[in-house]
């Protein structure tokens, strides 16, 4: 099979031929049709410190996918050949306290496909049947291929009650943009999304009914006044990993506001904790997706009119993956989807 491999200890990915994976009794084999390129994959391409510490050379990369089941392990029940599916790329253990209490997404033994284990940038993927998420007919493969990042957006956005609330999202990457769409879908009043990249802000306004603000040119205090927010934003979704953006968010929140953080700062960052204490803010770190509650919710919302399709800005056949990565690394794309046939 063709697959995208971290074949060398240097920047880049390489298209290689590998044998089709063999499955165990509790696995399925998935013929992959579409994959999404993630920011994580760009880190692996760039071969930064994190990637070098984490990803073994020789690994098949990729974790955002949709396809169909073509082989079923002998102990698997409830799945069928030809079943269209996506799946959770976090492979969990079964022994930790978190797993045994059903909080699977908090299992410290988690291993990620395409990061620690063979991934989905391939014509075939082996996946534990437990991780498979069947796709309804209403969800096409290219949307199925971005349910992993949509899940990040949904998990973050649904961390706090958004009904009637004023929401500030910092960072208009694809996940921030999808979170804006989710916030509107579930009934937020004002949704403001900030960035310094005009292309991304334009895309945000195309995908979601939200107010894009370029904080390089516009002050959030003026935006608050224009929207007649008495104090500030009730809920913040931090999606940028940028220290200045987080500081602006803290400044723009109401007393007692709630912040969900998905963005990952590059290292240690200075935070004025006194502001957080005196504003009585709640901050929640968000990791991955709730397995499988987030999947249930996002599929239900997609079936009920949540439309994030326009966040996909680039589509390439898998053989032209380098163009896909170039679009991602350019910093102005939405989601980039590769077609594996
Ligand atoms: Zn991802």
py3Dmol code that shows the C-alpha trace and the ligand (Angstrom):
import py3Dmol

protein = """\
ATOM      1  CA  UNK A   1       0.000   0.000   0.000  1.00  0.00           C
ATOM      2  CA  UNK A   2       1.016   3.625  -0.418  1.00  0.00           C
ATOM      3  CA  UNK A   3       1.593   5.587   2.787  1.00  0.00           C
ATOM      4  CA  UNK A   4       3.238   8.767   4.055  1.00  0.00           C
ATOM      5  CA  UNK A   5       6.215   7.921   6.252  1.00  0.00           C
ATOM      6  CA  UNK A   6       8.554   9.889   8.491  1.00  0.00           C
ATOM      7  CA  UNK A   7      11.311   7.999   6.717  1.00  0.00           C
ATOM      8  CA  UNK A   8      14.304  10.165   7.612  1.00  0.00           C
ATOM      9  CA  UNK A   9      15.629  12.030  10.636  1.00  0.00           C
ATOM     10  CA  UNK A  10      15.107  15.392   8.893  1.00  0.00           C
ATOM     11  CA  UNK A  11      12.240  17.704   7.820  1.00  0.00           C
ATOM     12  CA  UNK A  12       9.748  16.223   5.339  1.00  0.00           C
ATOM     13  CA  UNK A  13       7.541  13.182   4.761  1.00  0.00           C
ATOM     14  CA  UNK A  14       8.025  10.495   2.120  1.00  0.00           C
ATOM     15  CA  UNK A  15       5.479   8.495   0.097  1.00  0.00           C
ATOM     16  CA  UNK A  16       6.418   4.801   0.388  1.00  0.00           C
ATOM     17  CA  UNK A  17       5.126   1.317  -0.409  1.00  0.00           C
ATOM     18  CA  UNK A  18       4.488  -0.807   2.689  1.00  0.00           C
ATOM     19  CA  UNK A  19       2.677  -4.117   3.281  1.00  0.00           C
ATOM     20  CA  UNK A  20      -1.004  -3.832   4.237  1.00  0.00           C
ATOM     21  CA  UNK A  21      -1.203  -4.029   8.093  1.00  0.00           C
ATOM     22  CA  UNK A  22      -2.249  -7.343   9.653  1.00  0.00           C
ATOM     23  CA  UNK A  23      -5.087  -7.089  12.121  1.00  0.00           C
ATOM     24  CA  UNK A  24      -5.589  -8.777  15.490  1.00  0.00           C
ATOM     25  CA  UNK A  25      -8.788 -10.411  16.771  1.00  0.00           C
ATOM     26  CA  UNK A  26     -10.156  -7.139  18.191  1.00  0.00           C
ATOM     27  CA  UNK A  27      -9.164  -4.914  15.240  1.00  0.00           C
ATOM     28  CA  UNK A  28     -10.625  -3.881  11.924  1.00  0.00           C
ATOM     29  CA  UNK A  29      -8.829  -2.979   8.704  1.00  0.00           C
ATOM     30  CA  UNK A  30     -10.003   0.276   7.167  1.00  0.00           C
ATOM     31  CA  UNK A  31      -9.549   1.270   3.531  1.00  0.00           C
ATOM     32  CA  UNK A  32      -8.806   4.960   3.972  1.00  0.00           C
ATOM     33  CA  UNK A  33     -10.534   7.293   1.488  1.00  0.00           C
ATOM     34  CA  UNK A  34      -9.808  10.790   2.813  1.00  0.00           C
ATOM     35  CA  UNK A  35      -7.420  12.219   5.403  1.00  0.00           C
ATOM     36  CA  UNK A  36      -7.035  15.658   6.941  1.00  0.00           C
ATOM     37  CA  UNK A  37      -3.661  17.303   7.519  1.00  0.00           C
ATOM     38  CA  UNK A  38      -3.365  18.493  11.118  1.00  0.00           C
ATOM     39  CA  UNK A  39      -1.110  21.090  12.720  1.00  0.00           C
ATOM     40  CA  UNK A  40       0.451  18.108  14.499  1.00  0.00           C
ATOM     41  CA  UNK A  41       1.409  16.652  11.104  1.00  0.00           C
ATOM     42  CA  UNK A  42       3.077  19.955  10.203  1.00  0.00           C
ATOM     43  CA  UNK A  43       5.148  19.722  13.413  1.00  0.00           C
ATOM     44  CA  UNK A  44       6.137  16.191  12.333  1.00  0.00           C
ATOM     45  CA  UNK A  45       7.000  17.422   8.823  1.00  0.00           C
ATOM     46  CA  UNK A  46       9.045  20.318  10.258  1.00  0.00           C
ATOM     47  CA  UNK A  47      10.725  17.876  12.657  1.00  0.00           C
ATOM     48  CA  UNK A  48      10.773  20.299  15.564  1.00  0.00           C
ATOM     49  CA  UNK A  49      11.922  19.430  19.094  1.00  0.00           C
ATOM     50  CA  UNK A  50       8.571  17.957  20.107  1.00  0.00           C
ATOM     51  CA  UNK A  51       8.375  15.790  16.961  1.00  0.00           C
ATOM     52  CA  UNK A  52      11.945  14.526  17.325  1.00  0.00           C
ATOM     53  CA  UNK A  53      11.312  13.570  20.941  1.00  0.00           C
ATOM     54  CA  UNK A  54       7.971  11.906  20.208  1.00  0.00           C
ATOM     55  CA  UNK A  55       7.746  10.353  16.737  1.00  0.00           C
ATOM     56  CA  UNK A  56       9.877   7.325  15.813  1.00  0.00           C
ATOM     57  CA  UNK A  57      11.638   7.530  12.441  1.00  0.00           C
ATOM     58  CA  UNK A  58       9.935   5.081  10.063  1.00  0.00           C
ATOM     59  CA  UNK A  59       6.409   5.745  11.362  1.00  0.00           C
ATOM     60  CA  UNK A  60       3.387   6.036   9.062  1.00  0.00           C
ATOM     61  CA  UNK A  61       1.929   9.447   9.997  1.00  0.00           C
ATOM     62  CA  UNK A  62      -1.589  10.956   9.978  1.00  0.00           C
ATOM     63  CA  UNK A  63      -4.554  10.612  12.335  1.00  0.00           C
ATOM     64  CA  UNK A  64      -7.538  12.372  10.701  1.00  0.00           C
ATOM     65  CA  UNK A  65      -9.360   9.978   8.393  1.00  0.00           C
ATOM     66  CA  UNK A  66     -12.529   8.510   6.937  1.00  0.00           C
ATOM     67  CA  UNK A  67     -12.853   5.244   5.064  1.00  0.00           C
ATOM     68  CA  UNK A  68     -14.623   1.914   5.037  1.00  0.00           C
ATOM     69  CA  UNK A  69     -14.157  -1.370   6.894  1.00  0.00           C
ATOM     70  CA  UNK A  70     -12.696  -4.068   4.627  1.00  0.00           C
ATOM     71  CA  UNK A  71     -11.664  -6.725   7.177  1.00  0.00           C
ATOM     72  CA  UNK A  72     -12.964  -7.583  10.638  1.00  0.00           C
ATOM     73  CA  UNK A  73     -11.116  -9.347  13.472  1.00  0.00           C
ATOM     74  CA  UNK A  74     -12.642 -12.594  14.669  1.00  0.00           C
ATOM     75  CA  UNK A  75     -13.709 -11.275  18.093  1.00  0.00           C
ATOM     76  CA  UNK A  76     -15.327  -8.089  16.750  1.00  0.00           C
ATOM     77  CA  UNK A  77     -19.100  -7.756  16.896  1.00  0.00           C
ATOM     78  CA  UNK A  78     -21.437  -5.014  15.745  1.00  0.00           C
ATOM     79  CA  UNK A  79     -19.452  -3.807  12.721  1.00  0.00           C
ATOM     80  CA  UNK A  80     -19.853  -4.890   9.124  1.00  0.00           C
ATOM     81  CA  UNK A  81     -17.800  -5.050   5.945  1.00  0.00           C
ATOM     82  CA  UNK A  82     -18.329  -1.956   3.797  1.00  0.00           C
ATOM     83  CA  UNK A  83     -19.339   0.111   6.840  1.00  0.00           C
ATOM     84  CA  UNK A  84     -18.228   3.729   6.335  1.00  0.00           C
ATOM     85  CA  UNK A  85     -16.404   5.073   9.343  1.00  0.00           C
ATOM     86  CA  UNK A  86     -14.060   7.512  10.964  1.00  0.00           C
ATOM     87  CA  UNK A  87     -12.478   6.786  14.316  1.00  0.00           C
ATOM     88  CA  UNK A  88     -10.810   7.993  17.474  1.00  0.00           C
ATOM     89  CA  UNK A  89      -7.060   8.112  16.937  1.00  0.00           C
ATOM     90  CA  UNK A  90      -6.214   7.930  20.644  1.00  0.00           C
ATOM     91  CA  UNK A  91      -5.572   4.301  21.554  1.00  0.00           C
ATOM     92  CA  UNK A  92      -6.292   3.958  25.254  1.00  0.00           C
ATOM     93  CA  UNK A  93      -5.248   1.469  27.899  1.00  0.00           C
ATOM     94  CA  UNK A  94      -7.712  -0.354  30.115  1.00  0.00           C
ATOM     95  CA  UNK A  95      -5.943  -0.346  33.474  1.00  0.00           C
ATOM     96  CA  UNK A  96      -5.758   3.268  34.660  1.00  0.00           C
ATOM     97  CA  UNK A  97      -8.235   4.665  37.157  1.00  0.00           C
ATOM     98  CA  UNK A  98      -9.507   7.084  34.482  1.00  0.00           C
ATOM     99  CA  UNK A  99     -10.177   4.345  31.935  1.00  0.00           C
ATOM    100  CA  UNK A 100     -11.798   2.063  34.464  1.00  0.00           C
ATOM    101  CA  UNK A 101     -14.151   4.873  35.460  1.00  0.00           C
ATOM    102  CA  UNK A 102     -15.101   5.495  31.825  1.00  0.00           C
ATOM    103  CA  UNK A 103     -13.147   8.731  31.388  1.00  0.00           C
ATOM    104  CA  UNK A 104     -11.263   7.246  28.465  1.00  0.00           C
ATOM    105  CA  UNK A 105      -9.947  10.557  27.096  1.00  0.00           C
ATOM    106  CA  UNK A 106      -8.033  11.116  30.347  1.00  0.00           C
ATOM    107  CA  UNK A 107      -6.173   7.810  30.248  1.00  0.00           C
ATOM    108  CA  UNK A 108      -2.453   8.559  30.800  1.00  0.00           C
ATOM    109  CA  UNK A 109      -1.467   5.454  28.818  1.00  0.00           C
ATOM    110  CA  UNK A 110      -2.963   6.899  25.607  1.00  0.00           C
ATOM    111  CA  UNK A 111      -0.989   6.361  22.395  1.00  0.00           C
ATOM    112  CA  UNK A 112      -1.815   8.261  19.225  1.00  0.00           C
ATOM    113  CA  UNK A 113      -2.018   6.848  15.717  1.00  0.00           C
ATOM    114  CA  UNK A 114       0.287   8.759  13.393  1.00  0.00           C
ATOM    115  CA  UNK A 115       2.316   9.976  16.408  1.00  0.00           C
ATOM    116  CA  UNK A 116       3.275   6.871  18.417  1.00  0.00           C
ATOM    117  CA  UNK A 117       1.559   4.107  16.391  1.00  0.00           C
ATOM    118  CA  UNK A 118       1.147   3.531  12.617  1.00  0.00           C
ATOM    119  CA  UNK A 119      -1.167   6.198  11.245  1.00  0.00           C
ATOM    120  CA  UNK A 120      -3.830   7.003   8.695  1.00  0.00           C
ATOM    121  CA  UNK A 121      -1.856   8.654   5.875  1.00  0.00           C
ATOM    122  CA  UNK A 122      -2.089   5.304   4.094  1.00  0.00           C
ATOM    123  CA  UNK A 123      -4.373   3.299   1.878  1.00  0.00           C
ATOM    124  CA  UNK A 124      -5.071   0.935   4.794  1.00  0.00           C
ATOM    125  CA  UNK A 125      -5.252   1.503   8.546  1.00  0.00           C
ATOM    126  CA  UNK A 126      -5.446  -1.053  11.338  1.00  0.00           C
ATOM    127  CA  UNK A 127      -7.638   0.217  14.184  1.00  0.00           C
ATOM    128  CA  UNK A 128      -9.070  -1.408  17.326  1.00  0.00           C
ATOM    129  CA  UNK A 129     -12.800  -1.947  16.714  1.00  0.00           C
ATOM    130  CA  UNK A 130     -13.412  -0.024  19.969  1.00  0.00           C
ATOM    131  CA  UNK A 131     -12.096   3.135  18.274  1.00  0.00           C
ATOM    132  CA  UNK A 132     -14.293   2.910  15.167  1.00  0.00           C
ATOM    133  CA  UNK A 133     -17.024   5.537  14.771  1.00  0.00           C
ATOM    134  CA  UNK A 134     -19.561   4.607  12.049  1.00  0.00           C
ATOM    135  CA  UNK A 135     -20.533   7.458   9.719  1.00  0.00           C
ATOM    136  CA  UNK A 136     -24.160   8.125   8.790  1.00  0.00           C
ATOM    137  CA  UNK A 137     -24.878   8.590   5.059  1.00  0.00           C
ATOM    138  CA  UNK A 138     -25.444  12.323   5.652  1.00  0.00           C
ATOM    139  CA  UNK A 139     -21.749  12.836   6.471  1.00  0.00           C
ATOM    140  CA  UNK A 140     -19.491  12.626   3.392  1.00  0.00           C
ATOM    141  CA  UNK A 141     -15.965  11.205   3.595  1.00  0.00           C
ATOM    142  CA  UNK A 142     -14.241  14.588   3.506  1.00  0.00           C
ATOM    143  CA  UNK A 143     -16.211  15.749   6.555  1.00  0.00           C
ATOM    144  CA  UNK A 144     -15.603  12.349   8.152  1.00  0.00           C
ATOM    145  CA  UNK A 145     -11.891  13.019   7.644  1.00  0.00           C
ATOM    146  CA  UNK A 146     -12.004  16.173   9.783  1.00  0.00           C
ATOM    147  CA  UNK A 147     -14.126  14.882  12.669  1.00  0.00           C
ATOM    148  CA  UNK A 148     -10.981  14.608  14.796  1.00  0.00           C
ATOM    149  CA  UNK A 149     -10.304  18.390  14.759  1.00  0.00           C
ATOM    150  CA  UNK A 150     -14.021  19.181  14.763  1.00  0.00           C
ATOM    151  CA  UNK A 151     -14.086  17.037  17.892  1.00  0.00           C
ATOM    152  CA  UNK A 152     -11.417  19.256  19.452  1.00  0.00           C
ATOM    153  CA  UNK A 153     -13.576  22.266  18.594  1.00  0.00           C
ATOM    154  CA  UNK A 154     -16.748  20.665  19.961  1.00  0.00           C
ATOM    155  CA  UNK A 155     -15.047  19.408  23.126  1.00  0.00           C
ATOM    156  CA  UNK A 156     -13.632  22.886  23.794  1.00  0.00           C
ATOM    157  CA  UNK A 157     -16.800  24.792  22.903  1.00  0.00           C
ATOM    158  CA  UNK A 158     -19.072  22.532  24.954  1.00  0.00           C
ATOM    159  CA  UNK A 159     -16.817  22.751  28.021  1.00  0.00           C
ATOM    160  CA  UNK A 160     -19.112  25.467  29.350  1.00  0.00           C
ATOM    161  CA  UNK A 161     -22.767  26.396  28.873  1.00  0.00           C
ATOM    162  CA  UNK A 162     -22.900  28.753  25.845  1.00  0.00           C
ATOM    163  CA  UNK A 163     -26.637  29.410  25.571  1.00  0.00           C
ATOM    164  CA  UNK A 164     -27.163  33.166  25.411  1.00  0.00           C
ATOM    165  CA  UNK A 165     -23.529  33.808  26.327  1.00  0.00           C
ATOM    166  CA  UNK A 166     -21.019  36.151  24.708  1.00  0.00           C
ATOM    167  CA  UNK A 167     -18.057  34.119  23.515  1.00  0.00           C
ATOM    168  CA  UNK A 168     -14.516  35.193  22.661  1.00  0.00           C
ATOM    169  CA  UNK A 169     -12.364  32.834  20.587  1.00  0.00           C
ATOM    170  CA  UNK A 170      -8.663  33.667  20.254  1.00  0.00           C
ATOM    171  CA  UNK A 171      -7.076  32.067  17.182  1.00  0.00           C
ATOM    172  CA  UNK A 172      -8.860  31.684  13.810  1.00  0.00           C
ATOM    173  CA  UNK A 173      -7.201  28.469  12.709  1.00  0.00           C
ATOM    174  CA  UNK A 174      -9.537  25.724  11.480  1.00  0.00           C
ATOM    175  CA  UNK A 175     -10.353  24.541  15.026  1.00  0.00           C
ATOM    176  CA  UNK A 176     -11.099  28.068  16.254  1.00  0.00           C
ATOM    177  CA  UNK A 177     -13.301  28.659  13.212  1.00  0.00           C
ATOM    178  CA  UNK A 178     -15.180  25.393  13.724  1.00  0.00           C
ATOM    179  CA  UNK A 179     -15.599  26.253  17.425  1.00  0.00           C
ATOM    180  CA  UNK A 180     -17.200  29.551  16.356  1.00  0.00           C
ATOM    181  CA  UNK A 181     -19.679  27.636  14.194  1.00  0.00           C
ATOM    182  CA  UNK A 182     -20.433  25.270  17.082  1.00  0.00           C
ATOM    183  CA  UNK A 183     -20.912  28.154  19.541  1.00  0.00           C
ATOM    184  CA  UNK A 184     -23.470  29.751  17.209  1.00  0.00           C
ATOM    185  CA  UNK A 185     -25.152  26.421  16.547  1.00  0.00           C
ATOM    186  CA  UNK A 186     -25.765  25.831  20.268  1.00  0.00           C
ATOM    187  CA  UNK A 187     -27.100  29.327  20.911  1.00  0.00           C
ATOM    188  CA  UNK A 188     -24.344  31.749  21.927  1.00  0.00           C
ATOM    189  CA  UNK A 189     -25.314  35.426  21.486  1.00  0.00           C
ATOM    190  CA  UNK A 190     -22.154  37.178  20.248  1.00  0.00           C
ATOM    191  CA  UNK A 191     -19.218  35.142  18.953  1.00  0.00           C
ATOM    192  CA  UNK A 192     -16.056  37.186  18.410  1.00  0.00           C
ATOM    193  CA  UNK A 193     -12.982  35.528  16.917  1.00  0.00           C
ATOM    194  CA  UNK A 194      -9.545  37.164  16.934  1.00  0.00           C
ATOM    195  CA  UNK A 195      -6.377  36.660  14.930  1.00  0.00           C
ATOM    196  CA  UNK A 196      -3.774  38.776  13.127  1.00  0.00           C
ATOM    197  CA  UNK A 197      -4.094  36.854   9.837  1.00  0.00           C
ATOM    198  CA  UNK A 198      -6.628  38.458   7.444  1.00  0.00           C
ATOM    199  CA  UNK A 199      -7.079  35.298   5.336  1.00  0.00           C
ATOM    200  CA  UNK A 200      -8.069  33.284   8.384  1.00  0.00           C
ATOM    201  CA  UNK A 201     -10.418  35.981   9.670  1.00  0.00           C
ATOM    202  CA  UNK A 202     -12.082  36.141   6.251  1.00  0.00           C
ATOM    203  CA  UNK A 203     -12.498  32.357   6.281  1.00  0.00           C
ATOM    204  CA  UNK A 204     -13.952  32.522   9.813  1.00  0.00           C
ATOM    205  CA  UNK A 205     -16.667  34.907   8.622  1.00  0.00           C
ATOM    206  CA  UNK A 206     -17.417  32.620   5.649  1.00  0.00           C
ATOM    207  CA  UNK A 207     -17.785  29.490   7.764  1.00  0.00           C
ATOM    208  CA  UNK A 208     -19.471  30.838  10.891  1.00  0.00           C
ATOM    209  CA  UNK A 209     -21.863  33.626  11.818  1.00  0.00           C
ATOM    210  CA  UNK A 210     -19.251  35.400  13.925  1.00  0.00           C
ATOM    211  CA  UNK A 211     -17.461  38.728  14.223  1.00  0.00           C
ATOM    212  CA  UNK A 212     -13.807  38.525  13.106  1.00  0.00           C
ATOM    213  CA  UNK A 213     -11.444  40.982  14.768  1.00  0.00           C
ATOM    214  CA  UNK A 214      -7.884  41.649  13.679  1.00  0.00           C
ATOM    215  CA  UNK A 215      -6.215  42.510  16.980  1.00  0.00           C
ATOM    216  CA  UNK A 216      -3.228  43.974  15.142  1.00  0.00           C
ATOM    217  CA  UNK A 217      -5.510  46.802  14.008  1.00  0.00           C
ATOM    218  CA  UNK A 218      -8.478  46.813  16.362  1.00  0.00           C
ATOM    219  CA  UNK A 219      -8.770  46.968  20.156  1.00  0.00           C
ATOM    220  CA  UNK A 220     -11.000  44.390  21.863  1.00  0.00           C
ATOM    221  CA  UNK A 221     -12.163  47.088  24.294  1.00  0.00           C
ATOM    222  CA  UNK A 222     -13.697  48.967  21.331  1.00  0.00           C
ATOM    223  CA  UNK A 223     -15.318  45.784  20.078  1.00  0.00           C
ATOM    224  CA  UNK A 224     -16.830  45.206  23.525  1.00  0.00           C
ATOM    225  CA  UNK A 225     -18.218  48.752  23.517  1.00  0.00           C
ATOM    226  CA  UNK A 226     -19.605  48.344  19.995  1.00  0.00           C
ATOM    227  CA  UNK A 227     -21.409  45.130  20.968  1.00  0.00           C
ATOM    228  CA  UNK A 228     -22.630  46.818  24.169  1.00  0.00           C
ATOM    229  CA  UNK A 229     -21.172  44.106  26.373  1.00  0.00           C
ATOM    230  CA  UNK A 230     -21.660  45.513  29.854  1.00  0.00           C
ATOM    231  CA  UNK A 231     -18.600  43.853  31.349  1.00  0.00           C
ATOM    232  CA  UNK A 232     -17.045  41.544  28.828  1.00  0.00           C
ATOM    233  CA  UNK A 233     -17.141  38.025  27.473  1.00  0.00           C
ATOM    234  CA  UNK A 234     -18.706  35.244  29.517  1.00  0.00           C
ATOM    235  CA  UNK A 235     -16.799  32.378  27.930  1.00  0.00           C
ATOM    236  CA  UNK A 236     -13.351  32.331  26.300  1.00  0.00           C
ATOM    237  CA  UNK A 237     -12.039  29.604  23.984  1.00  0.00           C
ATOM    238  CA  UNK A 238      -8.261  29.917  23.651  1.00  0.00           C
ATOM    239  CA  UNK A 239      -7.175  28.309  20.385  1.00  0.00           C
ATOM    240  CA  UNK A 240      -3.958  30.148  19.509  1.00  0.00           C
ATOM    241  CA  UNK A 241      -1.347  29.147  22.084  1.00  0.00           C
ATOM    242  CA  UNK A 242      -0.255  32.774  21.890  1.00  0.00           C
ATOM    243  CA  UNK A 243       0.617  34.491  25.179  1.00  0.00           C
ATOM    244  CA  UNK A 244      -0.529  37.927  24.007  1.00  0.00           C
ATOM    245  CA  UNK A 245      -3.873  36.497  22.882  1.00  0.00           C
ATOM    246  CA  UNK A 246      -4.387  34.853  26.271  1.00  0.00           C
ATOM    247  CA  UNK A 247      -3.603  38.122  28.020  1.00  0.00           C
ATOM    248  CA  UNK A 248      -6.131  39.949  25.820  1.00  0.00           C
ATOM    249  CA  UNK A 249      -8.680  37.269  26.657  1.00  0.00           C
ATOM    250  CA  UNK A 250      -8.175  37.576  30.416  1.00  0.00           C
ATOM    251  CA  UNK A 251      -8.543  41.344  30.061  1.00  0.00           C
ATOM    252  CA  UNK A 252     -11.753  41.017  28.026  1.00  0.00           C
ATOM    253  CA  UNK A 253     -13.557  38.533  30.310  1.00  0.00           C
ATOM    254  CA  UNK A 254     -16.337  39.241  32.813  1.00  0.00           C
ATOM    255  CA  UNK A 255     -15.838  38.678  36.528  1.00  0.00           C
ATOM    256  CA  UNK A 256     -16.332  34.956  37.101  1.00  0.00           C
ATOM    257  CA  UNK A 257     -15.834  34.164  33.397  1.00  0.00           C
ATOM    258  CA  UNK A 258     -14.839  30.738  32.160  1.00  0.00           C
ATOM    259  CA  UNK A 259     -11.980  29.920  29.782  1.00  0.00           C
ATOM    260  CA  UNK A 260     -11.347  26.641  27.952  1.00  0.00           C
ATOM    261  CA  UNK A 261      -7.796  26.302  26.633  1.00  0.00           C
ATOM    262  CA  UNK A 262      -6.924  24.128  23.640  1.00  0.00           C
ATOM    263  CA  UNK A 263      -4.054  26.187  22.182  1.00  0.00           C
ATOM    264  CA  UNK A 264      -0.612  25.014  23.232  1.00  0.00           C
ATOM    265  CA  UNK A 265       1.916  27.732  24.112  1.00  0.00           C
ATOM    266  CA  UNK A 266       5.353  26.955  22.653  1.00  0.00           C
ATOM    267  CA  UNK A 267       7.054  26.829  26.055  1.00  0.00           C
ATOM    268  CA  UNK A 268       6.845  28.572  29.398  1.00  0.00           C
ATOM    269  CA  UNK A 269       4.928  31.827  29.142  1.00  0.00           C
ATOM    270  CA  UNK A 270       4.494  34.667  31.592  1.00  0.00           C
ATOM    271  CA  UNK A 271       0.942  34.937  32.950  1.00  0.00           C
ATOM    272  CA  UNK A 272      -0.355  37.673  35.224  1.00  0.00           C
ATOM    273  CA  UNK A 273      -2.070  35.322  37.685  1.00  0.00           C
ATOM    274  CA  UNK A 274      -3.307  38.179  39.852  1.00  0.00           C
ATOM    275  CA  UNK A 275      -5.704  39.173  37.044  1.00  0.00           C
ATOM    276  CA  UNK A 276      -7.071  35.645  36.946  1.00  0.00           C
ATOM    277  CA  UNK A 277      -7.486  35.464  40.725  1.00  0.00           C
ATOM    278  CA  UNK A 278      -9.111  38.885  41.093  1.00  0.00           C
ATOM    279  CA  UNK A 279     -11.458  38.203  38.181  1.00  0.00           C
ATOM    280  CA  UNK A 280     -12.311  34.810  39.710  1.00  0.00           C
ATOM    281  CA  UNK A 281     -11.832  33.139  36.344  1.00  0.00           C
ATOM    282  CA  UNK A 282     -12.156  29.404  35.797  1.00  0.00           C
ATOM    283  CA  UNK A 283      -9.625  27.914  33.379  1.00  0.00           C
ATOM    284  CA  UNK A 284     -10.006  24.425  31.952  1.00  0.00           C
ATOM    285  CA  UNK A 285      -7.345  22.610  29.909  1.00  0.00           C
ATOM    286  CA  UNK A 286      -8.869  20.637  27.034  1.00  0.00           C
ATOM    287  CA  UNK A 287      -7.258  17.508  25.633  1.00  0.00           C
ATOM    288  CA  UNK A 288      -8.518  15.513  22.665  1.00  0.00           C
ATOM    289  CA  UNK A 289     -12.153  14.542  22.502  1.00  0.00           C
ATOM    290  CA  UNK A 290     -14.398  12.893  25.080  1.00  0.00           C
ATOM    291  CA  UNK A 291     -14.535   9.267  24.019  1.00  0.00           C
ATOM    292  CA  UNK A 292     -17.194   8.878  22.756  1.00  0.00           C
ATOM    293  CA  UNK A 293     -19.531  11.604  23.983  1.00  0.00           C
ATOM    294  CA  UNK A 294     -17.917  14.321  21.807  1.00  0.00           C
ATOM    295  CA  UNK A 295     -18.259  12.052  18.762  1.00  0.00           C
ATOM    296  CA  UNK A 296     -21.936  11.474  19.529  1.00  0.00           C
ATOM    297  CA  UNK A 297     -22.619  15.192  19.972  1.00  0.00           C
ATOM    298  CA  UNK A 298     -20.780  16.353  16.848  1.00  0.00           C
ATOM    299  CA  UNK A 299     -22.378  13.773  14.594  1.00  0.00           C
ATOM    300  CA  UNK A 300     -25.783  14.705  16.007  1.00  0.00           C
ATOM    301  CA  UNK A 301     -25.085  18.415  15.385  1.00  0.00           C
ATOM    302  CA  UNK A 302     -23.870  17.728  11.817  1.00  0.00           C
ATOM    303  CA  UNK A 303     -27.097  15.822  11.193  1.00  0.00           C
ATOM    304  CA  UNK A 304     -28.998  18.749  12.662  1.00  0.00           C
ATOM    305  CA  UNK A 305     -27.623  21.525  10.434  1.00  0.00           C
ATOM    306  CA  UNK A 306     -24.162  22.356  11.793  1.00  0.00           C
ATOM    307  CA  UNK A 307     -22.315  23.242   8.579  1.00  0.00           C
ATOM    308  CA  UNK A 308     -18.509  23.446   8.711  1.00  0.00           C
ATOM    309  CA  UNK A 309     -17.869  22.225   5.145  1.00  0.00           C
ATOM    310  CA  UNK A 310     -16.380  25.504   3.934  1.00  0.00           C
ATOM    311  CA  UNK A 311     -13.512  25.192   6.421  1.00  0.00           C
ATOM    312  CA  UNK A 312     -11.975  22.779   3.885  1.00  0.00           C
ATOM    313  CA  UNK A 313     -10.058  25.084   1.542  1.00  0.00           C
ATOM    314  CA  UNK A 314      -7.717  22.656  -0.243  1.00  0.00           C
ATOM    315  CA  UNK A 315      -8.120  19.160  -1.685  1.00  0.00           C
ATOM    316  CA  UNK A 316      -5.285  17.115  -3.245  1.00  0.00           C
ATOM    317  CA  UNK A 317      -4.772  13.538  -4.368  1.00  0.00           C
ATOM    318  CA  UNK A 318      -2.458  11.807  -1.856  1.00  0.00           C
ATOM    319  CA  UNK A 319       0.412  11.759  -4.358  1.00  0.00           C
ATOM    320  CA  UNK A 320       0.419  15.577  -4.231  1.00  0.00           C
ATOM    321  CA  UNK A 321       0.721  15.643  -0.426  1.00  0.00           C
ATOM    322  CA  UNK A 322       3.655  18.091  -0.621  1.00  0.00           C
ATOM    323  CA  UNK A 323       1.316  20.749  -2.030  1.00  0.00           C
ATOM    324  CA  UNK A 324      -1.082  20.081   0.822  1.00  0.00           C
ATOM    325  CA  UNK A 325       1.658  20.550   3.395  1.00  0.00           C
ATOM    326  CA  UNK A 326       2.843  23.697   1.599  1.00  0.00           C
ATOM    327  CA  UNK A 327      -0.688  25.116   1.899  1.00  0.00           C
ATOM    328  CA  UNK A 328      -0.743  24.266   5.612  1.00  0.00           C
ATOM    329  CA  UNK A 329       2.711  25.673   6.240  1.00  0.00           C
ATOM    330  CA  UNK A 330       1.729  28.884   4.427  1.00  0.00           C
ATOM    331  CA  UNK A 331      -0.466  29.609   7.455  1.00  0.00           C
ATOM    332  CA  UNK A 332      -3.480  30.897   5.552  1.00  0.00           C
ATOM    333  CA  UNK A 333      -5.307  27.680   4.676  1.00  0.00           C
ATOM    334  CA  UNK A 334      -8.319  26.132   6.323  1.00  0.00           C
ATOM    335  CA  UNK A 335      -8.382  22.345   6.475  1.00  0.00           C
ATOM    336  CA  UNK A 336      -6.445  20.502   3.768  1.00  0.00           C
ATOM    337  CA  UNK A 337      -7.814  17.109   2.730  1.00  0.00           C
ATOM    338  CA  UNK A 338      -5.888  14.358   0.903  1.00  0.00           C
ATOM    339  CA  UNK A 339      -7.704  11.842  -1.316  1.00  0.00           C
ATOM    340  CA  UNK A 340      -6.446   8.231  -1.056  1.00  0.00           C
ATOM    341  CA  UNK A 341      -8.875   6.894  -3.694  1.00  0.00           C
TER     342      UNK A 341
END
"""
ligand_1 = """\
1
ZN
Zn -5.489 16.460 14.320
"""
view = py3Dmol.view(width=600, height=400)
view.addModel(protein, "pdb")
view.setStyle({"model": 0}, {"cartoon": {"style": "trace"}})
view.addModel(ligand_1, "xyz")
view.setStyle({"model": 1}, {"stick": {}})
view.zoomTo()
view.show()
